[in-house]
């Protein structure tokens, strides 16, 4: 389990992240998305608060989430809360990655704080992820695939998957703590799927799975490898899988540009053509860690955490630093 003491050097980065992204009520705010809050952000925040031993932030994030997102009849959360909307929740569907990180945060917090009731709640979430957000691969292969949500991604002839929703380390640690072993099995099938996709280039933001294999997703889903898919190599690294083809492909795609002021972030998955760049440091941090981990190097030029970026790259930045400290100490920022 990942726990940082009060004197750990990354505590300063955590405080900066809180000042940027977290309000006093425990709401993680995505300023670029009309100041919305998502179960994703609440889950990320809860897991990070547990890791950094910030009990006040942990309890605030959990309380706000319970009051505002726990509106379903199961243990999962509604995926988005809009401050200007009435009602604030316009869609009660969940987002599986948000629920997964929330369960991981409960496990981390429960074990660190000696609160078994948090583990019990994580068990209910994990059970509902497996029950409501998993389906057999249409090609008949063994194992289930994790769906992005309980509704809207499964039809008679295909299912739509977001590879970046898989966080194998979180899935396995939650499975171990709760006894919901099927969640670890979903991690195994997810890693297999991602490795298969990476044989053809960069892992895409979204993919559709059919009986005859992967195909591009419906047109209302991104067919690029971009802001969502950047989490795929990050989650692989955080899970200790530096040998993943997704890490290698991403490191190669960003090799010529990640040290510039505007590193590439969005690509054509098959050709690797750069479609969009961003100056935000969080994206550069993921690329720098991928580069160092892939080449088995020592030392990296990962940028130090900065609050001069929005919620999403700032969160990826902090996660990349956590992954570096916990899994790749030789890649310490220089």
C-alpha positions in Angstrom: 0.0 0.0 0.0 1.2 3.5 -0.8 1.5 5.8 2.2 3.5 9.0 2.6 4.5 10.4 5.9 4.0 14.0 6.9 7.6 14.9 6.1 7.7 13.3 2.7 8.9 15.7 -0.1 5.8 15.2 -2.1 3.6 16.6 0.6 4.2 20.0 -0.8 2.9 18.9 -4.2 -0.2 17.5 -2.5 -0.9 20.8 -0.8 -0.5 22.7 -4.1 -2.9 20.2 -5.7 -5.5 20.7 -3.0 -5.2 24.5 -3.3 -5.8 24.2 -7.1 -8.5 21.5 -7.2 -10.2 21.0 -3.9 -12.7 23.3 -2.2 -13.4 23.4 1.6 -16.5 21.3 1.1 -14.5 18.4 -0.4 -15.5 19.0 -4.0 -12.8 18.4 -6.6 -13.4 21.0 -9.3 -12.6 20.7 -13.0 -12.4 24.3 -14.0 -12.0 23.5 -17.7 -15.3 21.6 -17.6 -17.6 24.4 -16.4 -16.4 23.9 -12.8 -18.1 20.5 -12.8 -17.2 17.7 -10.4 -16.9 14.1 -11.5 -16.8 10.8 -9.7 -13.4 10.5 -11.4 -12.0 13.5 -9.6 -13.6 12.6 -6.3 -12.1 9.1 -6.6 -8.7 10.5 -7.5 -8.8 12.9 -4.7 -9.9 10.3 -2.1 -7.1 7.9 -3.1 -4.5 10.7 -3.0 -5.8 12.0 0.3 -5.4 8.5 1.8 -1.9 8.1 0.4 -0.8 11.4 1.9 -2.4 10.7 5.2 -4.7 13.8 5.0 -7.6 12.7 7.1 -9.4 16.1 6.9 -9.3 16.1 3.1 -10.2 12.4 3.0 -13.3 12.9 5.2 -14.4 16.0 3.3 -14.1 14.4 -0.1 -16.0 11.3 1.1 -18.7 13.4 2.7 -19.3 15.6 -0.3 -19.4 12.6 -2.6 -21.8 10.8 -0.3 -24.1 13.8 -0.2 -24.0 14.7 -3.9 -23.0 11.7 -6.0 -24.3 8.7 -4.1 -27.8 8.9 -5.6 -28.1 5.5 -7.3 -29.8 2.4 -6.0 -26.5 0.6 -5.9 -23.0 1.3 -4.4 -21.8 3.3 -7.5 -21.8 7.0 -7.9 -23.4 9.3 -10.5 -20.6 10.4 -12.8 -21.1 14.2 -13.0 -22.3 17.1 -10.9 -22.9 20.4 -12.6 -22.9 23.5 -10.3 -25.2 25.6 -12.6 -27.7 22.8 -13.4 -31.0 22.1 -11.7 -30.9 19.3 -10.7 -27.1 19.2 -10.4 -27.1 15.6 -11.6 -28.5 15.3 -15.1 -27.4 11.7 -15.7 -27.4 9.1 -13.0 -25.1 6.7 -14.9 -21.8 6.0 -13.3 -18.2 6.1 -14.5 -16.3 2.9 -13.6 -12.9 4.5 -13.2 -14.3 7.0 -10.6 -15.9 4.1 -8.6 -12.7 2.1 -8.8 -10.5 4.9 -7.5 -13.1 5.7 -4.8 -13.0 2.1 -3.7 -9.2 2.2 -3.7 -9.2 5.3 -1.6 -11.5 3.6 0.9 -9.2 0.6 1.1 -6.1 2.8 1.6 -7.8 5.0 4.1 -9.4 2.1 5.9 -6.1 0.3 6.3 -4.2 3.4 7.3 -6.8 4.7 9.7 -7.9 1.4 11.2 -11.5 1.9 9.9 -12.9 -1.5 8.8 -16.2 0.2 7.8 -14.4 1.8 4.9 -13.2 -1.6 3.7 -16.8 -2.9 3.9 -18.0 0.0 1.8 -15.2 -0.7 -0.7 -16.4 -4.3 -0.9 -19.9 -3.2 -1.9 -18.5 -0.9 -4.6 -16.2 -3.6 -5.9 -19.0 -6.1 -6.0 -21.2 -3.7 -8.0 -18.4 -2.9 -10.4 -18.1 -6.6 -11.1 -21.9 -7.1 -11.2 -22.9 -4.1 -13.2 -19.9 -3.0 -15.2 -18.4 -6.2 -16.7 -19.4 -8.3 -19.7 -18.0 -11.2 -21.7 -15.8 -10.3 -24.6 -17.9 -10.7 -27.8 -15.3 -12.9 -29.4 -16.0 -15.6 -26.8 -12.6 -15.6 -25.2 -12.2 -16.4 -21.6 -12.7 -13.6 -19.1 -14.9 -10.5 -18.8 -14.2 -7.0 -20.0 -14.7 -3.9 -17.8 -17.3 -1.5 -19.1 -17.0 2.2 -18.7 -20.3 2.4 -17.0 -23.3 0.3 -16.0 -25.4 1.5 -19.0 -24.8 2.7 -22.6 -21.8 0.8 -23.7 -23.0 -2.7 -24.5 -25.1 -3.8 -27.5 -26.0 -7.1 -29.1 -22.9 -7.1 -31.4 -20.3 -5.0 -29.6 -19.1 -3.4 -26.4 -17.3 -0.1 -26.2 -14.3 0.1 -23.9 -12.1 2.9 -22.6 -8.7 1.4 -22.0 -7.6 4.2 -19.7 -10.3 3.2 -17.1 -8.2 0.2 -16.2 -5.9 0.8 -13.2 -4.5 -2.7 -12.5 -2.7 -1.9 -9.2 -5.9 -0.4 -7.8 -8.0 -3.3 -9.0 -5.7 -5.9 -7.5 -5.3 -4.1 -4.2 -9.0 -3.6 -3.8 -9.6 -7.2 -4.8 -7.1 -8.4 -2.1 -8.5 -6.2 0.6 -12.2 -6.9 -0.1 -12.1 -10.5 -1.3 -13.8 -9.6 -4.6 -11.4 -11.6 -6.7 -13.3 -11.0 -9.9 -11.9 -7.5 -9.9 -8.4 -8.8 -10.1 -9.5 -11.0 -13.0 -10.8 -7.9 -14.8 -7.3 -6.4 -14.3 -5.8 -9.4 -16.0 -8.1 -9.3 -19.0 -7.6 -5.5 -19.2 -3.8 -5.8 -19.4 -4.2 -8.5 -22.0 -6.5 -6.3 -24.0 -4.2 -3.3 -23.8 -1.2 -5.3 -24.8 -3.1 -6.5 -27.9 -4.2 -3.0 -28.8 -0.6 -1.7 -28.4 0.7 -4.2 -31.0 -0.9 -2.0 -33.6 0.3 1.4 -32.3 -0.7 3.8 -29.6 -3.7 2.7 -27.5 -6.7 4.7 -28.5 -9.0 6.7 -26.3 -11.9 4.4 -27.0 -12.3 1.1 -28.9 -15.2 -1.2 -29.8 -14.9 -4.9 -29.3 -16.8 -7.3 -31.6 -16.9 -11.0 -32.3 -14.3 -10.5 -35.0 -12.0 -8.3 -33.0 -11.4 -4.6 -32.2 -12.9 -2.0 -34.4 -13.1 1.8 -34.2 -15.8 3.0 -31.8 -19.0 4.8 -32.8 -18.4 8.3 -34.1 -19.5 10.0 -30.9 -16.4 8.6 -29.2 -12.8 9.8 -29.8 -10.9 7.7 -32.2 -7.6 9.4 -31.4 -5.0 8.5 -28.8 -5.1 11.6 -26.6 -6.1 13.2 -23.4 -7.8 10.0 -22.1 -5.3 7.5 -23.5 -2.4 9.2 -21.9 -3.5 7.6 -18.7 -2.8 4.1 -20.1 1.0 4.3 -19.9 0.7 6.1 -16.6 -1.5 3.4 -15.0 0.8 0.7 -16.4 3.8 2.4 -14.8 2.0 3.0 -11.5 1.1 -0.7 -11.6 4.8 -1.6 -12.0 4.5 -2.7 -15.6 7.2 -0.7 -17.3 7.5 -3.4 -19.9 4.0 -2.8 -21.3 3.9 -2.1 -25.0 1.7 0.9 -24.2 4.5 2.5 -22.3 7.0 1.8 -25.1 4.8 3.2 -27.8 4.0 6.3 -25.9 7.6 6.9 -25.0 8.6 6.5 -28.7 5.7 8.8 -29.9 6.8 11.6 -27.5 10.5 11.1 -27.8 11.2 14.0 -30.1 8.9 16.5 -28.4 8.3 16.0 -24.7 11.2 18.2 -23.6 9.8 21.2 -25.7 7.5 23.9 -24.4 4.5 22.3 -26.2 4.9 18.5 -26.1 2.6 16.3 -28.2 -0.4 14.9 -26.4 -2.9 13.9 -29.1 -2.0 11.4 -31.8 -3.4 9.3 -34.6 -3.2 5.9 -33.0 -1.9 3.9 -36.0 0.5 6.3 -37.6 1.6 8.3 -34.5 1.0 11.6 -36.3 0.8 14.5 -33.8 -2.6 16.1 -33.9 -2.4 18.4 -30.8 0.1 19.7 -28.4 -0.2 21.2 -24.9 2.1 23.3 -22.7 0.7 21.8 -19.4 3.5 20.3 -17.3 1.4 17.2 -16.3 1.5 15.7 -19.8 5.2 16.3 -20.0 5.7 14.5 -16.6 4.0 11.4 -17.9 6.1 11.4 -21.0 9.3 11.9 -19.0 8.6 9.1 -16.7 7.6 6.8 -19.6 10.9 7.7 -21.3 13.0 7.0 -18.2 11.2 3.8 -17.3 11.4 2.4 -20.8 15.1 3.0 -21.3 15.9 1.7 -17.8 17.7 4.9 -17.2 18.7 6.8 -14.0 17.3 10.2 -13.4 14.7 12.0 -15.5 13.8 15.6 -16.3 10.3 15.2 -15.0 9.0 18.7 -14.2 8.4 19.4 -10.6 4.7 19.9 -9.7 3.2 23.2 -10.6 -0.3 24.6 -10.0 0.0 26.6 -13.3 -2.2 24.1 -15.1 -5.8 22.9 -14.9 -7.2 20.1 -12.8 -6.7 17.2 -15.2 -3.0 17.7 -16.2 -2.3 18.7 -12.6 -3.8 15.4 -11.3 -1.8 13.4 -13.9 1.3 15.3 -12.8 0.9 14.4 -9.1 0.0 10.8 -10.0 3.2 10.5 -12.2 5.3 11.8 -9.3 3.7 9.2 -7.0 4.3 6.5 -9.5 7.9 7.6 -9.8 8.6 7.6 -6.1 6.8 4.3 -5.4 8.0 2.4 -8.5 10.9 4.0 -10.2 13.2 5.7 -7.6 16.0 5.6 -10.2 14.0 8.1 -12.3 14.1 10.8 -9.6 13.6 14.2 -11.2 17.0 16.0 -11.7 
